Amino acid sequence: MDKMRRCRHHHQPFLKALFHRMEKGASLMRRMSSISSTSSTSSGSVWLKAVVHNNAFIGSSSTSSSPKSMSSTASFPFSPVQSKHYASVLERTIFQPWSRKFIDSVPMPLSGEKVLDVASGTGATSREIAAILGNEDRFSRVVGIDSSEGMVEEAKRREDIFAEKRAKNEKTGEDLDLPAPITYEVVPMEEWKSEEDQFDRAYCHQGAQFFTDRERALTNVFKSLKPGAHFNVAVWAPVKGQKLFEVLRDCLIECEKEEWVPILLKPFSYSGDFESTSRVDAIDRLETDLIKAGFENVDVIFEADKVRFDSLDEALKVISVAPFGQELMSDAKLFEKFTRKFKMKMLTEGSDINDGDRASNDDLSQRIKSGTDGGDEVNVTMMSFFAHCNKPWAAGGIQSSSFKC
């Protein structure tokens, strides 16, 4: 496993927090313009904006309608059909192993805690957390929040199985090793209302990219956590080097469906630009968003690892989860063209296959028709950022806390 901790993030979040507080101060000065000189307030504001902008501390939303800006507004709904595809394809091959990796890389949940899973999807991360918490003390609990009814229905279907086992366990008194109970709610995180200071810990695995209002969503998470509680966030790194999705992107372009590219790459566009290749921009945006929401001690690590598909056909099913997937697959001529291009590219450049194992020109056509990579599994690299932070113990943050680093 390729794992890299970037030392710069131990001091840069502090500087960002400092500038963020300075910005708040400048905003207050502007609101007090009636009792202060216009010139001094304006000059201070301009200087601060220049400093913040030049250091890329504060993200801005573009009003441009160019393809580059589409990724920040690209719609990515999940219908019941997509949710089933998601559970059968992406969850098993990508999200289950990456959920374990995510949880193992940040502070672990403890038995007896109440844990929030933000943008819980079909419940892959919720179930991993619940398994760690266990049900022995009867206090552990997981709450999953997602805006997609289809996703939550799929997650509830899985949880119902364990709910029946827990009910049977209580009646018979059997000592079964069961996960903590999970409850799911269908609501956008931006609109979710919760009692303040009720959760001991929160996770958000590959969901923050889809918030329509990140500041509002993260603020709601912040409010729901107890003082000192941990918050852990995972977002995919920019798509460069993640061959499976690079190949899918190139195939859409070659099939003259370039308008679908921003939607396909939405999960890799945390910085707001689906064409961006800068990991630093994405990390800066993630750190800034967490600090603006009030979190402290933000630390980000980079992870890279393989995901495995049994065949090219299974890897191709990833496209069925996209909002345009059903439209693509229902057009027989278009999908045949897309499929051939996908298999050709994966066999020649996409999958992590040793050069000696790559298809020769003689058998390439046959292997494309067969839909398999010679019967071998397909391995591709995925890359993600894992962020860890916490809600301050004191209401005013580090400046009002008696604890100093």
N, C-alpha and C positions, 0 to 999 in steps of 0.2 A: 504494500500500500504506500502510495506517495503522499506524504503529509508534510506540510511546511507551515511553521508558525512565523509570522512576519513581525519582527521586533518593533517596527515603527509604530505599531498599533498600541504599544504600551504608553506612549506619550502623546500621540496625535489626538486621540479622543479628548484628552484634558484640554488641549489647545482649542479644539472645536467647541467644547463646552464653554470655555472662556469667551470665545467670540460670539457664541449664541447668546450668552448673558449680556454681552456688550450690545448686541443687536436689540435685545429686549429693552436695554437702557435707552438706546437711541429712539426706539418706538415711543417710550414714555416721554422723552424730550419733545418729540414731535407733537404729542397730544397736549403738551403743556406750552405750545407755541404762543398762546394768548398772554402768557406772563413772562416769556423769554424772548430774546431778540430773534427775529427770523433768520438773520444771517448766520448767527452762531449755530443754531439748530440745523440749518441746511448744510453748512459746511461739515459739521460732525457726522451727519447722516451720510453725505456723499463719500466721505473718507471711509466710514465703516463699510458701506456697501462695496466700495472698491476692494478693500482688504478681503472681505468675505468672498466676493466673486472671484478674485484672482487666485484664491486658495481653494476654490471649488468646494467650499464648506456647505453652501446652501444650494439645494437643487431648485431648478425653476421649471415650470411647465410651459412648453412651447405652444403657441397658437398656430404654428405652421401646419399645413395639411400635406406636407411632403411625406414620401414613404418612410423616411427615417423617424418622423414623429408619430407615425401610426401605431408603433408598438406600445406606446404609453396609453393609447385609447382603444387598442384592439380588443374586441369583445371575445370572451372565452367562456361561454356558458356550458353547462354540462346537463344534457337531457338524460332521461332514464336509460336510453339506449347507449349513449356515450358512457354513462356511469358503469354499465355492465361491461363494456369493452375495457374501460379503465381498470376495473377490478380484475378482469381475467387476463389482461395483457400487462399493463404498466405496473400494477400493484405487485404482482408476483415477481416480475423480472427486475424492476427498478426500485419501487418504493418500499418493499419489505426489507431488502438488504440495506438500502440507504437509511431507512428509519433506524435500524439497529446501529449503524455506523454513527448516525447523528446523535443518538442518545448516549452511546458509549464515549463520544468525544467531548461531551459537556457534563456538568455536574448531574449525577444520577438522581432520579426521584427516590424518596424514602418512604418506607411503609408508614401508613397513617396519614399521608399527605392528601390534600385535595388539589388536583392538577387540571389545568386548562389546556386543551389542545385547539389551537386557533387554525381555522381553515382545515378542518380535520378530514375532509374528503370522504373516502370509503372506510376510514378508520384504521389504516395501517399503523400509523404512529400511536394512535389511542390504544390500540391493542397491545403494542409493545410496552407502553407505559403501564397499562393495567396488569400485564404479566409480571413486571418487576415489582409493582406495589403489592400484589397478592390480595387475598381476601381474608387473611387470618385474623386481623385485628378489627374487622368490620367498620373501620373508619375511612379507609382509603377509598378514593373516588376519582373518576376522570369525567370531565365534561368536554364534549366535542362540539365546536361551533362551525357551521359551514353554510354558505348562502345557497347551495344547490340542493334542491329537494331530492333529486335523483341520487346524488352522492349519499345523502343522509339516509335515505331508504335502504340503500345497499349496506351501509354501515350498521343500521339497526337490525337488518336481517341476520347479520353475523352475531350481533350482541344477544339477540333473542335466544340463541342456542345456549349461551352461558347463563343467561337469566333463568332458564328452565333448570339447569344443573344446580344453580345456587338455591333455588326454591326446594328442589329435591333434597339437597344437602341439609337444609335447615330442618326439614321434616324428619329425615332419617338419622341426623346427627353424624353422618359420615364425614370423615376428615379428608375432603378432597382438596387437591392443590388447584384452586381456581383463581383466575385473575380478578382484580378489583372491578366493581361494577362501572359501566360507562353509560352516561346519558348523552343524547345528541339533540341539538337544537338547530332548526333551519332559520337562520337569520344572518344577514351581512354583518361582518364585524364592525362596520362603520355605524350600524344602527343598534347594535347589541347593548342592552342595558343590564347591568349587574350590580349587586351589592358591592360596595367598596371594601377593599381589604379582606377578601374572602379566600383567595387561592394562595397556596404555598409555592406554586411553581407554574410556569406556562411554557408551552412549546408552539412553534409555528414552522412546520416542515414544508417548504416549497409552496407557501400560500401568499406570502407578502407581495409577490409580483402582481397578484391579481386584485389587490385592494384598489378600489376606485378613489379612495381618499386615505392615503397612508397615515397622515398625521392623526386623523380622527380615529382610525382603527387602532393604531398603536397607543393612542391616549386612552382608549377604552380598555385595552389590555393592562396598561399601567394602573388605572384606577382599580381594577378588579384584584390586583395583587396585594398581599400583605407587605408591610414595610420589611425590606431586606430580602424579599422573594426573588428568585432567579427567573430570568426570561431568556429562552434560547430560540434562535431563529436560523433557518437554513434557506438559502436561495442559490439557484444554479449560477455558476460562473458564465461569462459570455460564451457564445456557442463555438468560437474558434477552438479547434482541437477536439471537439465532441463529434466524432465522425458520423455517427448515425444521423444526427440532426443536420449536419452539414450536407450529407448526401440527400436527405429528404428535401432540404431547401433547394439544392441545385436541380433536383428532379422537377420540382414545381416550376422553377424558372424555365427550364428546357421544355416543359409542357405548356408554356405560356399561361401559367397561373401565378404570376408574380404577386398579384394582389393578396394571395393567401400566405405569403411568406411572413409578414408581420404577425399574423395570428399564430402560425407554427412556432415562431421564435419568441413569442410573448414570455414563456417561462424563463428565458435566458436574458431578459431585458430589464433587469432591476434598475440599471442606470438610466432607463428611459429611451434607449436607442438600440434597436435590435441589430444594427450593423456594428455596434461598438465591439472592439476587441480588447478594451482596456479593463483588466481586472481591478486596477487601482481606482478607476472611476466608480465601478460598482461597489467596491468596499467603502469608499468615501461616502457614497450616497447612503449605504446601509448604516454606517456609523452615525452619520449626521441625523438620519431619521430617528434612530433610537435615542440619541441625545436630546433632540427636540421634544420627544415625547416625555422626557424626564428621567430616563434611565442613566445609570452611572457604571463605571468600570467596564466599558465596552471593549471586548476583545474578539478579534476575528481570526480564524484559521482557514487555510485552504486545504481541501481534500480532493484527491483524484483516485479513482479505482475503476475496475472493470465491471461491466454488467454482462450477463450471459443470456443468449437466446439459443434455443435448441436448433433453429434453422433460420434461413433467410425469410421463409414465409412467416415465421413467428415475429421476426424483427419488423417485417413489413406491416404487421397488424397495428403497430404503433400509430400509423396514420389514421386508423379508424377512430381514435379517441379525439382527434381534432374536430372543431366545430364544422369544418368543411368536409370531414371524412366521408360521411354518408353521400354527399353530393359527388365527390370524387369517385367513390366505389360504384355508384349507380350508373355512371357513364362508362359503359363497357369498353368502348374504344379508347377513351382517355385513360382509364385505369390500366388497361393492357399496356399502353405506351409507358405510363408511369412505372408499372411493375418491371418491365424489361429494363428500363433505365436504372431503376433502383438496384436490381440484382446485378446488372453489369458493373455498376460503380462499386457496390459492396464487395463483389468478388475480386475486383482489380485494385481497389484502393481503400475501401471503407472499413472492413473488418480487420482486427489485429491478428492477421495470419502470417506465419513465417513465409519469407519469399519462396522457399522451396516447396511450400504447400499451395501456392497460388495456382489458379486454374490456367492451363495452357490454352492456346487458341483452338486446339483440336477438340477439347471437351467443354469449352466455355459455353457454347450454344446449348449443349445438352443439359448442362447443369442449371442454366437459366430456365429452361423449360421445366426441369424437374422440380424447381422451387427449393432446392436444398444446396447447401455449400458442401457438396460431396458427402452428405450425411454427417458433417461435422458441426459442432456448435459455433455460433458467431459471438465473438467477444468485442465489445466496444468500450471506449473510455468515457466516463462521465466525470464532471468536475463541479464542485460545490463550495460555497462559503458557509461556515458555521460561526454564528455570532453568539456570544454569551455576555449577559449584563445583569444588573439587578436594580430593583427599586431601592432608593435610599432609605436608610433607617429613619432619618430625620426628615420632617416634612419639607424643609427648604433645601434639601440636597446636601452636598458635601460642605457647602459654605456655612451651614447652620449646625453641622454635626460636630460632636466633640472628638470624633475619630479623624485622624489625619494620617495619610500615607507618608 
